[in-house]
Amino acid sequence: MRSGAKVAVIGGVFAVFAGGVGYGAYNVVSGGGGSDDGGTGTRSQAAPKKTGPPSAEETTTAAKDFLAAWASGDGAGAAQLTNNAAEAEPVLTGYGTDAHIGEVKLTPGRPVGAKVPFTVSAVVSYEGRKKPLTYSSELTVVRGLTTGKALVDWQPALVHPGLRKGERLTTGPASVPPIKAVDRAGKELTKEKYPSLGPILDELREKYGDKAGGKPGVELSVEGASADAPSRTLLTLTKGEPGKLKTTLDAGVQAAAEKAVKQYGQSSVVAIKPSTGEVRAVANNRKGNWNAAFLGKQAPGSTMKIVTAALLLEKGLVAADRTAECPEYATYQGRKFHNLKNFVLDGKPFSESFARSCNTAFIKLIDDTKDDAALPKEARDVFGIGLDWKTGIPSVDGSVPEETGGEAAAQYIGQGTIQMNALNMASITATAKHGSFKQPIIVPVGLDGRERATAARSLPEPVARQLRDMMRRTATTGSGAGAMASVGGDKGAKTGSAEVDGNATSNSWFTGFAGDLAAAAVVDSGGHGGDAAGPLVAAVLKAR
């Protein structure tokens, strides 16, 4: 009989840990194994397959048996007690063989319905080095679809909360040395002080760790599902020697961004220096530490009117001080558009339509451009959208696909098939402020010799001047005035509200500049741009 798990009752709950009584013996006692004949030698008639949610007794038994097998090192046996043994077995087996985790003690808490919380206390050992490992997790018991048995619902995160589908735990010499990331002034940036930078620092280490001059240590880490995915350190057994990596970030602006996104769930913000394209801050408040600020793909709403206005100004169809129609409704090829609360502007200049975010003023001029692809061209050739940005970490550089009819019209006001993120909109604002596109970067290009994307042309100076003036009007007397009231100095802004199918409340977008800093933010289901995203941008701009 192989060595298994010992079961003990601690404070009214059970604990399972390696050593002592064999797992097979435990399995017989708990009713999880044994023959079908009840010990008589005669096979009894099979019981009918159970249906419905597992009972409290079944939940407790299934959890105990699974945790006992896992604690004993029987990964294959534990996997058979889940509803996906094929995916569970390599992870559970690798817990001991690849991650070198032993002396495992699992202490379940009281079940809550079908969920059983538990704590893990173990030791990670590698070539004579040892370090304790403790964490909390949770499993769920479900009814097996084919067998009707109570089984543990397989999720990699139950083995460790940091584990996702396709990933595995390993212990050994780190694949790359650690880094000491610093901001532009040499101040250290850590994920403990700046939580949003956690996944970004992982990406920077993976890409530049071997270029920063450090030496690798021994770590327990999560290896990515693909070769390109960075590993994530969970526990350091032996510290390596970190190499110094300079970024373009500004610790003060980053701190303000971190604080700002805490106000709203599902929010992101990016700040860029317009004259250089250097990223000064990036922060997210997202589930799973996802860097949506760089990787998101969403319609940006009326913040896109910065690009549309530039197009109309370049073609001479509008001027900031020239009267522009802003009717209640505008129809383009059968698709009807209206303004927020159906407002109308009579006899007002185009700058007022921009500042008040009049949709119909933009829609009415589409035919006059005589080119459905005019907006995608402007976005690409002037603002650098879609030009394969090489920021230093994975990023999405925006998309304005060529469309016709109503979809082309929707793009003029930032709806339809346009896809942007906070990085893209901060860059668009930076281009408007500086007059030419500077591809955003988060580490100097000299570090790896990568080439920055370049736009085909700059904004003509008269167009850039009018665009900035209209953004200034938005920030002082228009739809962005409330959010930008606390920002001093030369400032400009554009608000946006992007409708999303299935959501009752639109996504809140806001972008603005102050001095030589541009910022953009998005808050999912945040409503009007000035209400949610606006204060985030203002807080970041004030930190310049």
Backbone torsions as a table, in degrees:
resi	resn	phi	psi	omega
1	MET	NA	128.6	-177.7
2	ARG	-77.3	156.8	-179.8
3	SER	-63.2	139.0	-174.9
4	GLY	-135.7	-139.4	-172.0
5	ALA	-112.0	141.3	176.1
6	LYS	-101.2	141.2	-176.7
7	VAL	-112.3	132.8	178.5
8	ALA	-140.2	150.6	175.5
9	VAL	-97.6	122.6	-178.0
10	ILE	-125.3	113.5	177.8
11	GLY	57.2	35.8	175.8
12	GLY	90.6	-6.6	175.8
13	VAL	-121.7	164.3	-177.3
14	PHE	-97.5	156.4	175.3
15	ALA	-129.8	145.1	177.6
16	VAL	-127.5	138.5	-179.4
17	PHE	-154.4	161.5	-174.9
18	ALA	-71.0	153.4	177.0
19	GLY	96.9	170.8	176.1
20	GLY	76.2	-131.7	-175.0
21	VAL	-63.7	139.5	179.2
22	GLY	-67.3	151.7	-178.8
23	TYR	-61.9	-38.1	179.7
24	GLY	-59.3	-43.7	178.4
25	ALA	-63.2	-41.8	178.9
26	TYR	-62.0	-42.1	-177.6
27	ASN	-60.5	-39.3	178.3
28	VAL	-65.1	-43.3	-177.7
29	VAL	-63.8	-40.0	-174.6
30	SER	-83.1	-5.9	179.1
31	GLY	86.8	8.3	-177.4
32	GLY	-84.0	-10.4	-176.7
33	GLY	-141.5	-149.5	-179.6
34	GLY	87.3	175.0	-177.7
35	SER	-82.7	167.1	-179.3
36	ASP	-80.8	-7.9	-171.9
37	ASP	-97.5	6.8	177.3
38	GLY	67.5	17.4	175.2
39	GLY	92.4	0.8	-177.4
40	THR	-91.4	-13.2	-177.7
41	GLY	86.5	-3.7	179.4
42	THR	-114.0	123.6	-177.3
43	ARG	-71.0	124.5	178.7
44	SER	-85.3	164.4	179.1
45	GLN	-65.1	135.3	-178.4
46	ALA	-61.2	138.3	177.6
47	ALA	-71.6	148.7	178.8
48	PRO	-62.2	148.1	-179.1
49	LYS	-65.0	129.8	-179.7
50	LYS	-77.0	152.7	177.6
51	THR	-132.6	171.3	178.6
52	GLY	83.1	174.7	-179.0
53	PRO	-62.9	148.6	177.3
54	PRO	-62.1	145.4	177.1
55	SER	-74.3	169.7	178.0
56	ALA	-59.9	-40.2	179.4
57	GLU	-65.9	-42.3	178.9
58	GLU	-64.1	-39.7	179.4
59	THR	-61.7	-47.0	180.0
60	THR	-62.4	-45.1	-178.1
61	THR	-66.3	-44.7	-179.4
62	ALA	-62.4	-41.6	179.4
63	ALA	-65.4	-44.6	-178.8
64	LYS	-61.3	-45.5	-177.8
65	ASP	-65.4	-43.0	-180.0
66	PHE	-63.2	-49.3	-177.9
67	LEU	-66.1	-34.3	178.0
68	ALA	-64.9	-44.3	179.0
69	ALA	-65.0	-43.7	179.7
70	TRP	-61.8	-47.4	-177.8
71	ALA	-62.4	-31.2	-178.0
72	SER	-78.6	-8.4	-176.8
73	GLY	90.5	6.1	179.6
74	ASP	-89.3	75.3	-178.0
75	GLY	-62.0	-39.1	-180.0
76	ALA	-65.0	-42.2	178.5
77	GLY	-65.7	-41.1	178.3
78	ALA	-63.3	-39.2	-179.0
79	ALA	-61.8	-35.7	179.9
80	GLN	-67.7	-14.9	179.2
81	LEU	-95.0	10.7	175.3
82	THR	-110.4	173.2	178.5
83	ASN	-92.8	10.9	175.9
84	ASN	-152.7	72.5	-174.4
85	ALA	-62.2	-33.8	-176.9
86	ALA	-63.0	-41.0	179.1
87	GLU	-82.3	-31.9	-175.3
88	ALA	-73.7	-38.1	-170.9
89	GLU	-59.0	-49.4	-178.3
90	PRO	-63.9	-31.8	179.6
91	VAL	-71.5	-46.8	-178.3
92	LEU	-69.4	-38.0	177.4
93	THR	-68.7	-42.1	179.8
94	GLY	-66.3	-17.1	177.6
95	TYR	-56.3	-38.4	178.2
96	GLY	-94.7	-43.2	-172.9
97	THR	-78.2	-38.9	-177.6
98	ASP	-97.1	-40.9	-178.8
99	ALA	-86.7	-12.8	178.0
100	HIS	56.6	43.6	178.2
101	ILE	-100.3	123.5	-179.5
102	GLY	-136.1	-172.0	-177.3
103	GLU	49.7	45.8	-172.1
104	VAL	-79.8	126.5	173.8
105	LYS	-124.5	123.3	-178.5
106	LEU	-114.3	123.8	-177.8
107	THR	-118.8	102.3	179.8
108	PRO	-74.4	151.1	170.8
109	GLY	-95.3	-171.2	180.0
110	ARG	-74.7	133.1	178.5
111	PRO	-60.1	143.4	172.9
112	VAL	-119.8	97.0	-172.4
113	GLY	66.4	-125.5	-179.7
114	ALA	-92.0	0.5	-177.9
115	LYS	-98.4	137.5	179.6
116	VAL	-126.5	109.5	175.4
117	PRO	-76.2	153.5	176.5
118	PHE	-155.6	158.2	176.7
119	THR	-112.7	151.5	-179.5
120	VAL	-118.1	129.6	172.6
121	SER	-128.1	120.5	-174.9
122	ALA	-150.2	-178.3	178.1
123	VAL	-131.1	130.7	175.1
124	VAL	-97.2	126.0	-177.0
125	SER	-126.3	136.4	176.9
126	TYR	-153.2	113.1	176.6
127	GLU	48.4	51.0	176.2
128	GLY	87.5	-9.2	178.4
129	ARG	-96.1	135.8	-179.7
130	LYS	-133.7	148.2	175.7
131	LYS	-154.7	136.2	178.8
132	PRO	-69.4	150.8	179.7
133	LEU	-133.2	123.2	176.8
134	THR	-134.6	142.7	175.4
135	TYR	-167.0	170.7	179.1
136	SER	-114.7	149.8	177.9
137	SER	-150.0	-171.0	-177.2
138	GLU	-155.9	143.1	174.1
139	LEU	-124.2	159.6	178.5
140	THR	-125.1	135.5	179.3
141	VAL	-100.4	131.8	-178.8
142	VAL	-128.8	170.0	176.7
143	ARG	-88.7	125.6	177.3
144	GLY	-62.5	134.2	-175.1
145	LEU	-69.3	-36.6	-176.4
146	THR	-96.3	-34.2	-175.7
147	THR	-97.2	-22.7	-175.3
148	GLY	76.9	2.6	-179.8
149	LYS	-79.7	156.2	173.6
150	ALA	-78.5	120.9	-175.9
151	LEU	-130.2	156.4	175.0
152	VAL	-77.7	128.8	178.5
153	ASP	-71.8	114.1	-172.4
154	TRP	-73.4	122.4	172.5
155	GLN	-141.8	128.6	179.3
156	PRO	-54.4	-31.9	-177.0
157	ALA	-65.4	-17.7	178.1
158	LEU	-71.9	-27.5	176.8
159	VAL	-72.2	-41.6	171.5
160	HIS	-155.9	134.5	-176.8
161	PRO	-59.0	-20.8	-179.8
162	GLY	-87.4	3.6	-175.0
163	LEU	-99.7	132.0	179.0
164	ARG	-119.9	170.5	-177.1
165	LYS	-54.9	131.8	177.6
166	GLY	86.0	-6.3	-178.8
167	GLU	-97.1	165.8	178.3
168	ARG	-145.4	159.0	177.8
169	LEU	-94.5	136.0	176.7
170	THR	-140.1	152.5	173.3
171	THR	-128.6	133.5	179.8
172	GLY	165.0	-173.0	175.9
173	PRO	-59.1	133.2	-178.7
174	ALA	-60.4	145.1	-178.8
175	SER	-67.2	-29.2	176.2
176	VAL	-137.4	153.5	178.5
177	PRO	-65.9	157.3	174.6
178	PRO	-70.2	162.5	177.5
179	ILE	-123.1	153.8	168.4
180	LYS	-110.9	94.9	-178.6
181	ALA	-76.6	135.6	178.8
182	VAL	-127.6	157.2	178.3
183	ASP	-82.4	-174.4	-173.7
184	ARG	-63.0	-21.7	179.5
185	ALA	-101.0	4.6	178.1
186	GLY	93.5	6.7	179.5
187	LYS	-81.4	133.3	-175.9
188	GLU	-67.5	140.8	178.6
189	LEU	-114.7	115.2	179.6
190	THR	-118.7	154.1	179.4
191	LYS	-71.1	-20.0	176.4
192	GLU	-70.7	-40.8	-179.0
193	LYS	-84.3	-32.4	-178.3
194	TYR	-126.4	81.0	-172.7
195	PRO	-55.0	-35.0	-179.2
196	SER	-62.5	-23.5	-177.9
197	LEU	-80.9	-5.0	-178.4
198	GLY	-49.3	-61.9	-179.4
199	PRO	-66.0	-28.4	179.8
200	ILE	-70.9	-42.0	177.1
201	LEU	-64.3	-35.3	175.1
202	ASP	-62.2	-44.0	178.5
203	GLU	-63.8	-43.2	-179.4
204	LEU	-64.1	-40.4	178.5
205	ARG	-63.8	-45.8	-177.8
206	GLU	-60.4	-38.6	-174.4
207	LYS	-86.8	-35.5	-171.7
208	TYR	-120.0	1.9	-177.8
209	GLY	-57.0	-39.4	-178.6
210	ASP	-80.7	-3.5	177.9
211	LYS	-104.1	-8.6	-173.7
212	ALA	-93.5	-3.5	173.8
213	GLY	89.4	13.1	-179.1
214	GLY	-91.3	-178.5	177.1
215	LYS	-126.0	138.0	-175.9
216	PRO	-73.6	151.4	173.9
217	GLY	-108.4	-166.7	177.1
218	VAL	-107.5	127.3	-171.5
219	GLU	-140.2	150.3	162.4
220	LEU	-90.1	123.6	-175.3
221	SER	-141.2	164.2	173.3
222	VAL	-97.1	120.4	177.5
223	GLU	-90.3	134.4	-174.1
224	GLY	-65.0	163.0	-179.4
225	ALA	-71.9	-19.8	178.4
226	SER	-130.8	165.5	-178.3
227	ALA	-65.0	-27.0	-178.0
228	ASP	-82.7	-17.3	-176.5
229	ALA	-75.4	134.9	-179.6
230	PRO	-72.6	148.7	173.5
231	SER	-77.5	155.8	-179.3
232	ARG	-124.1	123.7	-177.5
233	THR	-77.1	128.4	177.0
234	LEU	-103.5	-33.3	-176.9
235	LEU	-154.6	134.5	178.6
236	THR	-104.2	117.6	177.2
237	LEU	-84.0	-43.1	176.4
238	THR	-133.9	122.5	-178.2
239	LYS	-68.9	135.7	171.7
240	GLY	-84.3	-175.3	177.0
241	GLU	-103.7	108.9	-175.7
242	PRO	-70.3	143.1	172.7
243	GLY	-94.5	146.8	-177.4
244	LYS	-81.3	127.5	-179.8
245	LEU	-124.8	114.9	-179.6
246	LYS	-84.9	132.5	176.4
247	THR	-112.5	175.7	176.6
248	THR	-91.3	-2.1	-175.9
249	LEU	-66.3	158.1	175.8
250	ASP	-118.6	118.9	-174.0
251	ALA	-58.3	-38.6	179.9
252	GLY	-66.7	-44.8	178.6
253	VAL	-68.3	-38.5	178.2
254	GLN	-62.4	-42.0	178.6
255	ALA	-61.2	-40.9	178.2
256	ALA	-65.4	-38.4	178.8
257	ALA	-66.2	-42.4	178.6
258	GLU	-59.7	-44.7	-179.7
259	LYS	-66.2	-38.6	-176.7
260	ALA	-64.9	-45.7	-175.0
261	VAL	-69.8	-16.2	177.6
262	LYS	-67.4	-16.0	-179.5
263	GLN	-69.7	-27.6	-174.6
264	TYR	-137.1	134.9	171.1
265	GLY	-70.1	151.7	178.6
266	GLN	57.4	52.8	179.9
267	SER	-128.1	155.1	179.1
268	SER	-146.4	149.3	177.8
269	VAL	-148.3	145.2	177.6
270	VAL	-136.2	142.0	174.9
271	ALA	-124.5	138.7	-176.3
272	ILE	-134.1	144.7	171.8
273	LYS	-85.9	112.6	-173.3
274	PRO	-58.8	-36.7	-174.9
275	SER	-72.5	-17.1	-178.1
276	THR	-127.8	-20.3	-174.7
277	GLY	82.1	4.8	-178.8
278	GLU	-72.1	129.5	178.5
279	VAL	-75.9	123.6	-179.0
280	ARG	-96.6	-24.9	179.5
281	ALA	-160.5	148.5	171.7
282	VAL	-147.9	126.0	-177.7
283	ALA	-143.8	145.8	179.3
284	ASN	-137.0	147.7	167.4
285	ASN	-123.7	83.6	-170.8
286	ARG	-133.6	154.8	175.2
287	LYS	-68.8	139.0	176.4
288	GLY	73.2	16.3	178.9
289	ASN	57.0	33.1	-179.2
290	TRP	-75.1	131.3	179.0
291	ASN	-83.1	68.3	-179.2
292	ALA	-63.6	-25.2	179.6
293	ALA	-59.1	-33.3	179.4
294	PHE	-103.9	-26.0	-170.5
295	LEU	-112.2	-5.1	-177.9
296	GLY	-67.1	158.5	178.3
297	LYS	-141.8	95.6	-177.7
298	GLN	-141.4	154.3	172.4
299	ALA	-67.1	132.3	-173.3
300	PRO	-91.5	3.6	-179.7
301	GLY	62.5	-150.8	-170.9
302	SER	-70.9	-6.2	172.1
303	THR	-62.0	-24.6	178.2
304	MET	-66.9	-15.7	179.8
305	LYS	-65.1	-13.4	171.9
306	ILE	-61.9	-45.8	179.3
307	VAL	-70.1	-43.4	180.0
308	THR	-62.3	-43.2	178.9
309	ALA	-62.6	-40.5	177.6
310	ALA	-60.1	-42.1	178.0
311	LEU	-60.9	-49.9	-177.8
312	LEU	-65.0	-36.6	177.2
313	LEU	-67.2	-42.6	-179.9
314	GLU	-62.7	-36.1	-179.0
315	LYS	-83.0	-2.0	178.5
316	GLY	73.6	16.0	-178.8
317	LEU	-79.9	-20.5	177.1
318	VAL	-142.2	165.3	169.3
319	ALA	-142.3	149.9	-175.2
320	ALA	-55.8	-36.6	-175.8
321	ASP	-101.0	7.5	-178.9
322	ARG	-95.8	140.0	-179.6
323	THR	-60.4	136.3	178.7
324	ALA	-132.2	141.9	178.3
325	GLU	-70.2	138.1	174.4
326	CYS	-139.6	75.7	-177.8
327	PRO	-78.6	174.1	-179.4
328	GLU	-66.1	-39.0	-178.6
329	TYR	-132.9	156.0	171.5
330	ALA	-144.6	137.2	-179.1
331	THR	-118.8	135.1	176.9
332	TYR	-132.2	115.9	179.4
333	GLN	47.4	49.3	173.8
334	GLY	87.4	-5.8	-179.4
335	ARG	-105.7	125.7	-173.7
336	LYS	-98.7	134.9	179.6
337	PHE	-124.0	151.3	178.6
338	HIS	-141.0	170.5	178.6
339	ASN	-94.1	163.6	176.3
340	LEU	-56.5	124.0	-178.2
341	LYS	57.0	22.7	174.5
342	ASN	57.2	35.8	-179.1
343	PHE	-71.3	159.8	-179.9
344	VAL	-131.1	142.4	173.2
345	LEU	-119.8	120.0	-179.3
346	ASP	-105.7	128.0	174.1
347	GLY	65.1	24.7	-178.2
348	LYS	-102.1	152.6	178.4
349	PRO	-71.0	162.4	-179.7
350	PHE	-59.0	-31.9	179.1
351	SER	-59.7	-31.7	177.7
352	GLU	-73.6	-37.2	175.7
353	SER	-62.6	-38.2	176.7
354	PHE	-67.3	-47.2	-176.4
355	ALA	-65.3	-35.3	-179.8
356	ARG	-91.3	-2.8	179.4
357	SER	60.4	55.3	178.7
358	CYS	-79.6	110.9	-179.1
359	ASN	-64.1	-44.0	-172.2
360	THR	-67.4	-28.2	178.1
361	ALA	-63.0	-32.2	179.4
362	PHE	-82.7	-43.7	-177.5
363	ILE	-61.3	-38.3	-175.4
364	LYS	-64.5	-17.2	-173.9
365	LEU	-100.9	3.5	-176.5
366	ILE	-61.5	-47.4	-178.7
367	ASP	-57.9	-34.3	-176.8
368	ASP	-69.5	-18.8	176.8
369	THR	-74.2	-22.3	178.3
370	LYS	57.3	30.7	-179.0
371	ASP	-164.1	108.8	178.6
372	ASP	-63.7	-22.9	-178.8
373	ALA	-92.6	8.5	-176.1
374	ALA	-62.0	-42.1	-177.9
375	LEU	-68.0	-47.0	175.6
376	PRO	-56.0	-38.1	178.9
377	LYS	-65.7	-43.7	179.2
378	GLU	-62.3	-43.5	-179.5
379	ALA	-61.9	-41.3	-178.4
380	ARG	-77.4	-51.3	-169.3
381	ASP	-76.0	-25.5	-178.1
382	VAL	-108.8	-43.0	-173.5
383	PHE	-100.4	-0.8	173.3
384	GLY	74.6	13.0	-178.5
385	ILE	-70.5	130.3	177.6
386	GLY	82.4	17.7	-175.4
387	LEU	-100.2	25.5	176.2
388	ASP	58.2	65.4	-179.6
389	TRP	-64.4	142.3	174.9
390	LYS	-118.2	81.6	-173.6
391	THR	-77.9	-20.8	-174.5
392	GLY	116.7	-20.4	173.3
393	ILE	-138.1	166.4	178.9
394	PRO	-56.9	134.1	179.5
395	SER	-153.0	157.5	176.3
396	VAL	-108.4	128.2	-171.9
397	ASP	-97.4	21.1	173.5
398	GLY	84.9	160.0	-178.2
399	SER	-150.7	128.0	172.4
400	VAL	-128.5	84.0	-176.7
401	PRO	-68.8	154.1	177.4
402	GLU	-71.9	130.0	-179.2
403	GLU	-133.8	171.7	176.3
404	THR	-132.2	165.5	174.3
405	GLY	60.5	-138.7	-175.7
406	GLY	-62.6	-32.9	178.8
407	GLU	-66.6	-38.3	176.7
408	ALA	-63.9	-39.3	178.6
409	ALA	-64.7	-42.4	180.0
410	ALA	-60.4	-33.1	179.6
411	GLN	-63.5	-31.8	-178.4
412	TYR	-60.4	-24.7	179.3
413	ILE	-115.1	22.6	172.8
414	GLY	77.2	21.7	177.9
415	GLN	-112.1	-167.0	177.0
416	GLY	73.0	-134.5	-170.7
417	THR	-91.5	4.3	176.5
418	ILE	-65.4	139.6	176.6
419	GLN	-130.6	124.0	-178.8
420	MET	-139.3	169.9	170.7
421	ASN	-138.6	180.0	-176.4
422	ALA	-62.0	-36.5	177.2
423	LEU	-60.5	-46.7	-179.1
424	ASN	-61.5	-45.0	-176.8
425	MET	-72.4	-32.6	174.5
426	ALA	-65.0	-37.8	178.3
427	SER	-67.9	-40.0	177.5
428	ILE	-60.6	-42.6	177.7
429	THR	-66.8	-39.5	177.2
430	ALA	-61.7	-38.8	178.0
431	THR	-65.4	-42.9	177.5
432	ALA	-61.7	-39.9	-178.5
433	LYS	-70.2	-45.3	-175.5
434	HIS	-84.1	-28.7	-178.5
435	GLY	99.9	-13.0	177.5
436	SER	-148.9	155.6	-175.9
437	PHE	-77.5	128.0	171.9
438	LYS	-120.2	108.5	-175.8
439	GLN	-56.6	128.3	-179.1
440	PRO	-60.7	143.0	174.8
441	ILE	-137.9	150.0	177.9
442	ILE	-114.4	-15.4	169.9
443	VAL	-135.3	150.7	-178.8
444	PRO	-57.7	143.2	-178.8
445	VAL	-68.6	-23.1	-179.7
446	GLY	-66.9	-15.3	-178.7
447	LEU	-65.9	-35.8	-178.4
448	ASP	-135.1	5.1	175.3
449	GLY	72.3	16.7	-179.9
450	ARG	-70.8	153.1	-179.4
451	GLU	-98.0	132.7	177.9
452	ARG	-80.0	146.0	175.6
453	ALA	-68.1	145.2	178.1
454	THR	-128.2	138.5	178.8
455	ALA	-79.7	158.1	-176.4
456	ALA	-67.4	-31.9	-177.5
457	ARG	-157.3	163.2	176.9
458	SER	-92.5	169.2	172.6
459	LEU	-71.2	134.0	172.1
460	PRO	-56.2	141.9	-173.6
461	GLU	-56.3	-43.6	178.3
462	PRO	-62.3	-35.2	178.5
463	VAL	-68.8	-46.0	179.7
464	ALA	-60.5	-40.0	-179.6
465	ARG	-64.4	-45.3	179.8
466	GLN	-66.1	-39.1	-179.9
467	LEU	-62.6	-44.5	178.0
468	ARG	-64.0	-40.5	-179.7
469	ASP	-63.9	-38.0	178.6
470	MET	-68.6	-35.7	176.3
471	MET	-68.2	-36.0	176.0
472	ARG	-63.5	-41.4	178.7
473	ARG	-63.0	-39.9	178.0
474	THR	-60.8	-38.7	-176.7
475	ALA	-77.7	-18.6	-176.2
476	THR	-108.1	-37.4	-178.1
477	THR	-131.0	-5.0	-175.7
478	GLY	-99.3	-153.3	-173.4
479	SER	-68.9	-14.0	179.2
480	GLY	-101.4	4.2	-173.7
481	ALA	-63.2	-41.1	-177.9
482	GLY	-62.3	-46.9	-178.2
483	ALA	-68.3	-34.3	-173.8
484	MET	-93.6	3.6	-175.6
485	ALA	-58.4	-34.0	-176.2
486	SER	-85.8	-4.4	-178.6
487	VAL	-90.6	123.6	-178.9
488	GLY	-91.1	172.0	176.1
489	GLY	75.9	-167.1	178.8
490	ASP	-67.4	123.5	-174.7
491	LYS	-146.1	154.1	176.5
492	GLY	-150.2	163.4	-176.0
493	ALA	-159.7	167.6	169.4
494	LYS	-151.6	131.3	178.9
495	THR	-94.3	162.3	176.5
496	GLY	-157.5	143.7	173.3
497	SER	-132.6	116.5	-175.2
498	ALA	-106.5	119.6	178.1
499	GLU	-74.3	135.4	-179.5
500	VAL	-122.9	129.9	-178.9
501	ASP	-57.2	131.3	177.1
502	GLY	89.5	-10.7	179.7
503	ASN	-103.7	131.1	-179.8
504	ALA	-70.7	-29.7	-178.2
505	THR	-114.6	137.1	-178.0
506	SER	-73.4	160.7	173.8
507	ASN	-75.5	140.0	-179.2
508	SER	-94.3	123.7	177.8
509	TRP	-122.6	148.2	176.3
510	PHE	-158.0	140.0	175.3
511	THR	-141.9	149.1	-177.4
512	GLY	-164.4	172.2	175.4
513	PHE	-136.6	156.1	173.1
514	ALA	-151.3	119.7	-174.8
515	GLY	58.9	-134.4	179.4
516	ASP	-100.3	47.6	175.4
517	LEU	-141.6	130.6	175.7
518	ALA	-119.7	146.4	-179.6
519	ALA	-145.3	152.6	175.9
520	ALA	-143.0	146.8	-179.6
521	ALA	-141.3	154.0	172.9
522	VAL	-136.2	138.4	174.9
523	VAL	-125.6	112.7	-179.0
524	ASP	-60.7	133.1	-179.8
525	SER	54.3	35.0	-179.3
526	GLY	-91.3	-6.8	178.6
527	GLY	85.7	-141.7	-177.1
528	HIS	-63.1	144.1	-176.4
529	GLY	-57.1	-39.1	-177.9
530	GLY	-74.1	-16.3	-174.7
531	ASP	-83.4	-40.1	-174.8
532	ALA	-114.5	-60.2	-178.0
533	ALA	-67.9	-31.5	-178.2
534	GLY	-57.4	-51.1	178.6
535	PRO	-61.1	-30.8	177.1
536	LEU	-64.5	-47.1	179.5
537	VAL	-63.3	-44.0	-179.5
538	ALA	-59.9	-42.3	-179.6
539	ALA	-62.1	-38.1	179.7
540	VAL	-71.7	-43.5	-179.2
541	LEU	-63.7	-32.3	-180.0
542	LYS	-70.9	-16.3	-177.9
543	ALA	-86.4	0.3	-175.6
544	ARG	-66.0	NA	NA
